[in-house]
Amino acid sequence: MQYRPLGRTGWHVSEVSFGAWAIGGSWGQVSDDDALAALHQAVDSGVNFFDTADVYGNGRSEQLLAKLKKSCQQEIIVATKAGRRLPKQSVAGYSAANLNAWVEDSLRNLSTDCLDLLQLHCPPTELYERPEVFEILDALVKFGKIRYYGVSVEKIDEALKAMQFPNVQTVQIIFNCFRQRPAEQFFPLAKQNQVGILARVPLASGLLTGKLRRDSRFPPDDHRNFNRHGQEFDVGETFSGVDYATGIEAVEEIRGFVPPALTMSQFALRWILMFDAITCAIPGGKRPEQVADNCGASDVPALSDNAMAEVRRVYDRKIRPIVHQHW
Ligand SMILES: NC(=O)c1ccc[n+]([C@@H]2O[C@H](COP(=O)([O-])OP(=O)(O)OC[C@H]3O[C@@H](n4cnc5c(N)ncnc54)[C@H](OP(=O)(O)O)[C@@H]3O)[C@@H](O)[C@H]2O)c1
């Protein structure tokens, strides 16, 4: 496992880290035993950074991470998020009272007295015109409740605006073979500002693992079933906003130039790591085998120029018209 600097925090985090949404909820049933085995596999594979949120399984994901921390020797860094407990998103909802209460809940769930990194969880775009929200976060740092803060965003414009606040350490954004626009304008500026980038949905919700088929079915409590058309939250969070049939076709094209020594998941993650502005990819994993597979992406050689060009070609032809200008 290779490590990269996380913003200006001084921390070096595993370039393949762990996304802990699926072990919380919204992805079908995952038992505590499987979830903990997946987390331990991550630590054994060198992962030292875990992304979660207060709402993943209503605190379950954070509580599982607290169990992991208790039972392993290695130092691990946990990034959590706040804001999605609001019944309806509004800037006014990001008040000092709400933020303080959400932070207290996360501290309890994570069994700690200071959160490593708190991210605003895809707040409304207007929030980036409201410095007072960032002043509340500065106060939380000052009072020792959080060490650092960052944001998770839907849109590139939000990422650019977030970086105007000097204490934003990280931006979490969707970036994968099917979501390439962040590399254009945002990556060079993030690098210049030493803002860490967490690449979320790196496997396009499993599409880029190459295991899904045209007729794959998902359980009713899996967002790949209930949010296929953005019914519950931003459609971009499910299959990266690519319609399923087109995604499957594009995956079949990409499969043709995955080197034999790599699994398709490793290829998709290695593609992300080819961008040096990226701090880490945070693939979700429900079982140890998935986590071991994903972590292997850090140890494989760089992709060839030809492979990078082929992914770009598939993106330009099939995916770009669907997603490029939307986020
Ligand atoms: N708004 C936000 O801030 C936000 C939104 C979305 C995600 N995130 C973060 O980003 C993380 C990653 O995104 P994501 O979990 O949505 O999607 P993802 O990482 O693209 O896909 C994860 C899913 O793919 C399957 N998978 C993973 N590795 C595999 C492997 N090696 N082989 C076969 N299947 C594999 C698993 O589901 P199955 O086995 O069921 O197929 C897993 O749950 C989340 O966990 C969360 O921490 C944040």
The ligand as a Tripos MOL2 file, in Angstrom:
@<TRIPOS>MOLECULE
LIG
   48    52     1     0     0
SMALL
NO_CHARGES

@<TRIPOS>ATOM
      1 N1        -22.5220   12.0980   -0.6260 N.am      1 LIG1
      2 C1        -21.4260   11.4980   -0.2120 C.2       1 LIG1
      3 O1        -20.6370   12.0770    0.4660 O.2       1 LIG1
      4 C2        -21.1810   10.0680   -0.6210 C.ar      1 LIG1
      5 C3        -22.0110    9.4460   -1.5560 C.ar      1 LIG1
      6 C4        -21.6780    8.1780   -2.0100 C.ar      1 LIG1
      7 C5        -20.5450    7.5260   -1.4990 C.ar      1 LIG1
      8 N2        -19.7830    8.1500   -0.5590 N.ar      1 LIG1
      9 C6        -18.5810    7.4870    0.0040 C.3       1 LIG1
     10 O2        -17.8460    6.8670   -1.0400 O.3       1 LIG1
     11 C7        -17.6880    5.4750   -0.7400 C.3       1 LIG1
     12 C8        -17.5670    4.6820   -2.0160 C.3       1 LIG1
     13 O3        -18.6640    4.8340   -2.8700 O.3       1 LIG1
     14 P1        -19.8200    3.7610   -2.9700 P.3       1 LIG1
     15 O4        -19.6990    2.8030   -1.8120 O.co2     1 LIG1
     16 O5        -21.0870    4.5070   -3.1560 O.co2     1 LIG1
     17 O6        -19.5560    3.0160   -4.3310 O.3       1 LIG1
     18 P2        -18.3550    2.1620   -4.9570 P.3       1 LIG1
     19 O7        -17.1820    2.1970   -4.0760 O.co2     1 LIG1
     20 O8        -18.2210    2.6320   -6.3490 O.co2     1 LIG1
     21 O9        -18.9880    0.6890   -4.9910 O.3       1 LIG1
     22 C9        -18.9830   -0.0840   -3.8380 C.3       1 LIG1
     23 C10       -19.7250   -1.4120   -4.0380 C.3       1 LIG1
     24 O10       -19.2010   -2.1780   -5.1210 O.3       1 LIG1
     25 C11       -19.1470   -3.5690   -4.7490 C.3       1 LIG1
     26 N3        -17.7040   -3.9180   -4.7200 N.ar      1 LIG1
     27 C12       -16.6990   -3.2290   -4.1150 C.ar      1 LIG1
     28 N4        -15.5100   -3.8030   -4.3430 N.ar      1 LIG1
     29 C13       -15.7410   -4.8740   -5.1190 C.ar      1 LIG1
     30 C14       -14.8960   -5.8560   -5.7020 C.ar      1 LIG1
     31 N5        -13.5770   -5.8190   -5.5530 N.pl3     1 LIG1
     32 N6        -15.4690   -6.8430   -6.4310 N.ar      1 LIG1
     33 C15       -16.8040   -6.8780   -6.6100 C.ar      1 LIG1
     34 N7        -17.6640   -5.9620   -6.0950 N.ar      1 LIG1
     35 C16       -17.1280   -4.9640   -5.3480 C.ar      1 LIG1
     36 C17       -19.8160   -3.6870   -3.3760 C.3       1 LIG1
     37 O11       -21.2440   -3.8720   -3.5160 O.3       1 LIG1
     38 P3        -21.9360   -5.2530   -3.9750 P.3       1 LIG1
     39 O12       -21.0850   -6.3800   -3.4950 O.co2     1 LIG1
     40 O13       -23.2910   -5.2330   -3.3830 O.co2     1 LIG1
     41 O14       -22.0140   -5.1580   -5.4740 O.co2     1 LIG1
     42 C18       -19.5820   -2.2970   -2.8120 C.3       1 LIG1
     43 O15       -20.4930   -1.9360   -1.8160 O.3       1 LIG1
     44 C19       -18.9140    5.1660    0.1320 C.3       1 LIG1
     45 O16       -18.7890    3.9700    0.8500 O.3       1 LIG1
     46 C20       -18.9490    6.3960    0.9990 C.3       1 LIG1
     47 O17       -17.9660    6.3050    2.0110 O.3       1 LIG1
     48 C21       -20.0810    9.4060   -0.1350 C.ar      1 LIG1
@<TRIPOS>BOND
     1     1     2 1
     2     2     3 2
     3     2     4 1
     4     4     5 ar
     5     4    48 ar
     6     5     6 ar
     7     6     7 ar
     8     7     8 ar
     9     8     9 1
    10     8    48 ar
    11     9    10 1
    12     9    46 1
    13    10    11 1
    14    11    12 1
    15    11    44 1
    16    12    13 1
    17    13    14 1
    18    14    15 2
    19    14    16 1
    20    14    17 1
    21    17    18 1
    22    18    19 2
    23    18    20 1
    24    18    21 1
    25    21    22 1
    26    22    23 1
    27    23    24 1
    28    23    42 1
    29    24    25 1
    30    25    26 1
    31    25    36 1
    32    26    27 ar
    33    26    35 ar
    34    27    28 ar
    35    28    29 ar
    36    29    30 ar
    37    29    35 ar
    38    30    31 1
    39    30    32 ar
    40    32    33 ar
    41    33    34 ar
    42    34    35 ar
    43    36    37 1
    44    36    42 1
    45    37    38 1
    46    38    39 2
    47    38    40 1
    48    38    41 1
    49    42    43 1
    50    44    45 1
    51    44    46 1
    52    46    47 1
@<TRIPOS>SUBSTRUCTURE
     1 LIG1         1 GROUP 0 **** ****
